[in-house]
Each structure stands twice: as C-alpha cells, then as structure tokens.
Amino acid sequence: MNEHTGQVTDPDVALLTQLLERSEGLLQSEQSHDEQALDAVIEKPWGYEYRVYTDCFYDVWQLCLRPGQSTSLHCHPRKVTALICLAGQQGRVRLLDQDQQLTPLEWLTLGKGVFHTTENLGDGDLDLLEVEVPRNKLDLLRAMDRYDRAISHYERTPLLVGVPGMLEGRHIRPYKLRASGVKSVYRFAVQTGREIQAQRQKEPRLCVALGTAQALQQDIQVLSSQHPFDTLQPEEMYFTISFHAQ
C-alpha cells in the first residue's frame, strides 16, 4: 500500500492545547510580504527545504533530510499535510501513538493538529515532498526539538545554492512553479490529466490533484505511477513530479 494516514488523537489535542495556552501569539499566518523570503531555499539544521509550487490553495515543498537528522516534533493546527517519499530507504515518521516507515513513492497524509517528527535513519539523504492545504507555511507549533527550536517561529535563513526560480503561470487559477530542484533529478510541472495520459512512456512518477473541489474539502489526492493513470480526469489540473537521470 502506498498511502498511509494519521488522524488527530486525544493526546494530540491535549498537547496542542497546552502549547497554545503558554505560547500566546506564536501561531502565525503567512502574509504577502513573506512570499519573497519563502521562495528561497531555506536552511535547516537537519538539511534544507524549498517551495516548488504554490497557488491560493496548495503549497508544495521539497525537503532534504541529511543522514541521522530529524525534524522537530510539531503540528500544523490549520492545514492538512501529505509527506511523500521521493528517495531514501530508511525514512520514519513518528506520531504520538505510532511510527510509520516511508520508502520511495509512499506517502503519509496527516490531519490538522497531528504531531509528528520525521527521521532519516539511513546513510544517504532522505528526500521528501510536502503538500499542504490550505497554504500557510507559518502554521507551525513545535513541541520538542533536538536543535533547541521548540516554541519558536518558522526560520527563514536562506541557503545560497543554485536552483531555478519560481515562475508564474495560470491554469484555473494563478500559480508559481519551480521547474526543477536543487537536485536536478527532480522535475516539476503542471499538466492536465489528458496531457499526462498522452505521454504514456514518459509519465510522471507522482501526481497531485489541484482541483478546486479537492482544495475546498482539504483533500490531498496523490497518485503514483505504480498504478495506472487512467483514473485521471482529462480536464483536471495536476502537479507532477518526474525523475530524470543526472
């Protein structure tokens, strides 16, 4: 099975309530003046992350966790998140009540307020794609952190690496897209279901539905090339991820 889910539990609610009671004003919302800083590659103590797609509903980021590193134990109280494994054989997402292993082309969808930490237990980089709806990068509460970032805002220190810029486009609504990543093996695009089906031998490895209905329902629909793309809606728009040899 490629897809796994994590739903909010009573311990999640209790921990979130505790953090909110002692952290007045910590929960932020992304504003238009944040956009330039958030379009950069962001340095993290565990590696780096950068935005690859965004519109008024969806936000997609690519994360790279270095070997032996982990994110904070945190939650997103106001948005649904999907963590998709692109590369790395020993990724693990720890929730308050369970652990979930992730291997390439597997993903975990997390409901609002689900506390989680992502760990790279392998010897190589763990590359992930993070899909969020609704868009709000600053919707973050950290409970514990090995790098002393608990109860702190989202950091915005840029990492000076070469990467294509975010370019504007439009389908059913305006969007911005980065065509490839820090690692050139990853290519990103926005395509209709009809365009994807017509490619056949060059189909993307993963698709994320960008439909308005899914956005309103805060439903993140991910499809993998391990299953036929015949179910794609011909006129629907999809964010796609392809892998190219370096």
DOMARKE-953878 format. One line per 5 residues: number of its first residue (from 1); for each residue x, y, z of C-alpha. Coordinates in Angstrom, 1 decimal, always signed. Each point is the difference from the previous one (the first is absolute). Example, Ala and Ser with C-alpha at 12.3 -4.5 7.8 and 13.67 -1.06 7.14 Angstrom:
1 = +12.3,-4.5,+7.8  +1.4,+3.4,-0.7
// end
This chain:
1 = +0.0,+0.0,+0.0  +1.4,+3.4,-1.0  -2.2,+2.2,+2.1  -0.1,+0.3,+3.8  -2.0,+2.3,+2.3
6 = +0.4,+1.6,+3.4  -3.1,+1.4,+1.7  -0.1,+2.4,+2.9  -0.2,-1.8,+3.4  -0.9,+1.1,+3.6
11 = +3.7,+0.3,+0.9  +0.5,+2.3,-3.1  -2.8,+2.2,+1.2  +1.3,+0.1,+3.6  +3.6,+0.9,-1.1
16 = -1.3,+2.7,-2.5  -2.2,+1.5,+2.7  +3.0,+0.1,+2.4  +2.2,+1.7,-2.5  -2.6,+2.6,-1.0
21 = -0.6,+0.9,+3.7  +3.6,+0.8,+0.6  +0.9,+1.4,-3.5  -2.3,+2.9,-0.6  +0.7,+1.6,-3.3
26 = +2.2,-2.8,-1.2  -2.4,-1.4,-2.6  +0.6,+2.1,-3.2  -1.6,+0.4,-3.4  +1.9,+0.5,-3.3
31 = -0.3,+3.5,-1.4  +0.7,+1.4,-3.5  +3.2,+1.7,+1.2  +1.4,-3.5,+1.1  -0.1,-1.3,-3.6
36 = +3.5,+1.1,-1.1  +1.7,-1.5,+3.0  -2.0,-3.3,-0.3  +0.9,-0.4,-3.7  +3.6,-0.4,+1.0
41 = +1.7,-3.3,+0.9  -0.3,-0.1,+3.8  +2.9,-1.3,+2.1  -1.0,-2.4,+2.8  +2.1,-1.6,+2.7
46 = -1.0,-3.4,-1.5  +0.6,+1.0,-3.7  -2.1,+2.3,-2.1  -3.4,+0.6,-1.6  -1.4,+2.1,-2.8
51 = -3.3,+0.8,-1.6  -0.7,-1.6,-3.4  -3.6,+0.9,-0.6  -2.6,+2.4,+1.6  -3.4,+1.4,-0.8
56 = -2.8,+1.5,+2.1  -0.8,-3.4,+1.4  +2.9,-2.4,-0.3  +3.6,+0.2,+1.1  +2.7,-2.6,-1.0
61 = +3.5,-0.2,+1.5  +2.9,-2.3,-0.6  +2.0,-1.0,+3.1  +3.4,-1.5,+0.3  +0.9,-1.6,+3.4
66 = +3.7,-0.9,+0.4  +0.9,-3.4,+1.4  -0.7,-0.4,+3.7  -2.0,+3.2,+0.2  -3.7,+0.6,+1.0
71 = -2.5,+2.8,+0.0  -1.6,+1.4,+3.2  -3.0,-1.6,+1.5  -2.6,+2.4,-1.3  -3.5,+0.4,-1.4
76 = -1.9,+2.2,-2.4  -3.3,+0.9,+1.7  -1.7,+1.6,-3.0  +1.1,-2.1,-3.0  +0.1,-3.5,-1.4
81 = +3.4,-1.4,-1.0  +1.3,-2.8,-2.2  +3.6,-1.2,+0.3  +1.1,-1.8,-3.1  +3.3,-1.9,-0.1
86 = +2.0,+0.6,-3.2  +3.3,-1.6,+1.0  +1.5,-1.7,+3.1  -0.6,-3.5,+1.3  -0.2,+0.7,+3.7
91 = -2.4,+2.8,+0.6  -2.2,-0.1,+3.0  -2.8,+2.3,+1.1  -0.8,-0.3,+3.8  -3.4,+1.0,+1.2
96 = -1.1,+0.2,+3.7  -1.6,-3.5,-0.3  +1.8,-1.8,-2.8  +3.0,+0.0,-2.4  -0.2,-0.2,-3.7
101 = +2.8,-1.1,-2.3  +0.2,+1.7,-3.4  +1.7,-1.3,-3.1  +0.1,+1.6,-3.5  -3.4,+0.7,-1.5
106 = -1.8,-0.5,+3.3  -1.7,+2.9,+1.8  -1.6,+0.8,+3.3  -3.0,+2.4,+0.2  -0.3,+1.8,+3.4
111 = -3.1,+1.7,+1.2  +0.0,+3.4,+1.7  +1.7,+0.1,+3.4  +1.8,-3.4,-0.4  +3.4,+0.2,+1.8
116 = +2.8,-1.6,-2.0  +3.7,-0.1,-0.4  +1.8,-1.4,-3.1  +3.2,-1.9,+0.4  +2.7,-1.0,-2.5
121 = +1.4,-3.3,+1.3  +2.0,-0.8,-3.1  +3.5,+0.8,-1.3  -1.2,+2.2,-2.9  -2.3,+3.0,-0.4
126 = -3.7,-0.4,+0.7  -1.8,+2.0,-2.7  -3.7,+0.8,+0.7  -2.7,+2.0,-1.6  -2.4,+1.8,+2.4
131 = -3.4,+1.0,-1.4  -2.1,+2.4,+2.2  -3.6,+1.3,-0.2  -1.0,+2.7,+0.7  +3.2,+1.9,-0.8
136 = +1.6,+1.4,+3.2  +3.7,-0.8,+0.5  +0.0,+1.7,+3.4  -2.7,-2.2,+1.4  +2.4,-1.8,+2.3
141 = +0.3,-0.9,+3.7  +3.1,-1.8,+1.3  -0.2,-2.1,+3.1  +3.5,-1.5,+0.2  +3.1,+0.5,-2.0
146 = +3.6,-1.4,+0.1  +1.3,+3.4,-1.4  -1.6,+2.1,+2.7  -2.8,+1.5,-2.2  -2.9,-1.0,+2.1
151 = -2.6,+2.8,+0.5  +1.6,+2.0,-2.8  -1.2,+1.5,-3.3  +0.8,-1.5,-3.4  +3.6,+1.0,-1.0
156 = +0.7,+1.7,-3.3  +3.8,-0.1,-0.3  +0.8,-0.4,-3.8  +2.4,-2.7,-1.2  +2.1,+1.3,-2.9
161 = -0.3,-2.8,-2.5  -0.7,+0.1,-3.7  -3.6,-0.8,-0.8  -2.5,+1.1,-2.7  -2.3,+2.9,+1.1
166 = -3.8,-0.2,+0.6  -1.8,+1.0,-3.3  -3.6,+1.2,-0.2  -2.6,-1.9,-2.0  -3.7,-0.5,-0.2
171 = -2.4,-2.9,-0.3  -3.4,+0.3,+1.7  +1.7,+2.5,+2.3  +3.4,+1.7,+0.2  +2.9,-2.0,+1.3
176 = +3.8,+0.1,+0.4  +2.2,-3.0,-0.9  +3.7,-1.0,+0.2  +0.7,-2.2,-3.0  +2.8,-2.0,+1.7
181 = +1.7,-0.3,+3.4  +3.3,+0.4,+1.8  +0.6,-3.6,-1.2  -0.6,+0.1,-3.8  -1.4,-3.6,+0.1
186 = -3.4,+1.5,+1.1  -2.2,+1.8,-2.6  -3.3,+1.7,+0.8  -2.8,+1.0,-2.3  -3.7,+0.9,-0.1
191 = -1.9,-2.1,-2.5  -3.6,-1.1,-0.9  -1.1,-3.6,+0.4  -0.2,-0.2,-3.7  +3.6,+1.1,-0.5
196 = +1.2,-2.5,+2.5  -1.8,-2.9,-1.5  +1.3,+0.9,-3.5  +3.6,-0.3,+1.1  -0.3,-3.7,+0.8
201 = +3.7,-1.0,-0.1  +1.0,+3.3,+1.7  -2.6,+0.1,+2.7  +1.0,+1.8,+3.3  +0.7,-2.0,+3.0
206 = -2.5,+1.8,+2.2  -3.0,+2.3,-0.5  -1.8,+2.2,+2.5  -3.5,+1.2,-0.9  -0.5,+3.8,+0.0
211 = -3.8,+0.1,-0.4  -2.1,+2.6,+1.7  -2.3,-2.6,+1.5  +3.0,-1.8,+1.6  +1.3,+3.3,+1.3
216 = -3.3,+1.0,+1.6  -0.2,-3.5,+1.6  +3.7,+0.3,+1.0  +0.4,-3.4,-1.6  +3.6,-0.8,-1.3
221 = -0.3,-2.5,-2.8  +3.3,-1.6,-1.0  +0.4,-2.5,-2.8  +3.1,-2.1,-0.6  +1.3,-1.5,-3.3
226 = -0.2,-3.4,+1.7  -3.7,+0.2,-0.8  -1.6,+0.8,-3.4  -0.7,+3.7,-0.6  -3.2,-0.9,-1.9
231 = -2.0,+1.4,+2.9  +1.3,+3.6,-0.6  -2.6,+2.5,-0.9  +0.9,+1.2,-3.6  -0.7,+3.7,+0.7
236 = +1.1,+0.0,+3.6  +3.4,+1.7,+0.9  +2.8,-2.0,+1.8  +3.3,+0.8,+1.5  +2.4,-2.6,-1.3
241 = +3.4,-1.3,+1.1  +2.4,-1.7,-2.4  +3.4,-1.6,+0.6  +2.8,+0.7,-2.5  +3.4,-1.6,-0.1
246 = +2.8,+2.4,+1.1
// end
